[in-house]
Amino acid sequence: MIDTISKLRIVGTILFVLSLSGCVVIEKVRPAGLTITEAEAKAAHVVKVQIDQGEKFLTKEVAETLRQSLKGDLAKCATGDREVVLRIRLDTFVEQSPGGTILLGGQTQLAGLIELRDPKSNKLIAEYYGVEFDISGGLLGLAILANADENLPPRFSRNICETVFLRPLPENAPEQT
């Protein structure tokens, strides 16, 4: 017969194992209307970045982190001679809830509309929709989802380079001087 201490050990072990859940990462930039050809993508050069913060839930820090990530990444991936304006309307930013992440699982998300516009006429050239989404749970999930405001914007920026401008960036690409 199992005594009370043994039962508590079994329950404790089960709870501990459940608290170390895994993680799912979804990164996607997809067409949302007009798209550009491969030649147009490689000829593009971003002369201005506009970030519309949409709802008030998005902090200035997240927008600034994205702006800085784009500045560095676009210098490496949008190096053509056709000038374009990159306009991003961020409409979703979700940070984790630590308690909820441990008990039920949690998520972080950054999403928004990405537009390329002509700098002179403001005519829409192309539009895409980008999503960075992490789902996780338990103690491991708590660590994985931490610092969404610092982790999601650089991934969002890299995916713009890869999908819109068709220029994948190496993970640790050196800064262009």
Secondary structure in CASP SS format (residue, H / E / C, confidence):
PFRMAT SS
TARGET T0000
AUTHOR 0000-0000-0000
METHOD secondary structure of the structure
MODEL  1
M C 1.00
I C 1.00
D C 1.00
T H 1.00
I H 1.00
S H 1.00
K H 1.00
L H 1.00
R H 1.00
I H 1.00
V H 1.00
G H 1.00
T H 1.00
I H 1.00
L H 1.00
F H 1.00
V H 1.00
L H 1.00
S H 1.00
L C 1.00
S C 1.00
G C 1.00
C E 1.00
V E 1.00
V E 1.00
I E 1.00
E E 1.00
K E 1.00
V E 1.00
R E 1.00
P E 1.00
A C 1.00
G C 1.00
L C 1.00
T C 1.00
I C 1.00
T C 1.00
E H 1.00
A H 1.00
E H 1.00
A H 1.00
K H 1.00
A H 1.00
A E 1.00
H E 1.00
V E 1.00
V E 1.00
K E 1.00
V E 1.00
Q E 1.00
I E 1.00
D E 1.00
Q C 1.00
G C 1.00
E C 1.00
K C 1.00
F C 1.00
L C 1.00
T C 1.00
K H 1.00
E H 1.00
V H 1.00
A H 1.00
E H 1.00
T H 1.00
L H 1.00
R H 1.00
Q H 1.00
S H 1.00
L H 1.00
K H 1.00
G H 1.00
D H 1.00
L H 1.00
A H 1.00
K H 1.00
C H 1.00
A C 1.00
T E 1.00
G C 1.00
D C 1.00
R E 1.00
E E 1.00
V E 1.00
V E 1.00
L E 1.00
R E 1.00
I E 1.00
R E 1.00
L E 1.00
D E 1.00
T E 1.00
F E 1.00
V E 1.00
E C 1.00
Q C 1.00
S C 1.00
P H 1.00
G H 1.00
G H 1.00
T H 1.00
I H 1.00
L H 1.00
L C 1.00
G C 1.00
G E 1.00
Q E 1.00
T E 1.00
Q E 1.00
L E 1.00
A E 1.00
G E 1.00
L E 1.00
I E 1.00
E E 1.00
L E 1.00
R E 1.00
D C 1.00
P C 1.00
K C 1.00
S C 1.00
N C 1.00
K C 1.00
L E 1.00
I E 1.00
A E 1.00
E E 1.00
Y E 1.00
Y E 1.00
G E 1.00
V E 1.00
E E 1.00
F E 1.00
D E 1.00
I E 1.00
S E 1.00
G C 1.00
G H 1.00
L H 1.00
L H 1.00
G H 1.00
L H 1.00
A H 1.00
I H 1.00
L C 1.00
A C 1.00
N C 1.00
A H 1.00
D H 1.00
E H 1.00
N H 1.00
L H 1.00
P H 1.00
P H 1.00
R H 1.00
F H 1.00
S H 1.00
R H 1.00
N H 1.00
I H 1.00
C H 1.00
E H 1.00
T H 1.00
V C 1.00
F C 1.00
L C 1.00
R C 1.00
P C 1.00
L C 1.00
P C 1.00
E C 1.00
N C 1.00
A C 1.00
P C 1.00
E C 1.00
Q C 1.00
T C 1.00
END
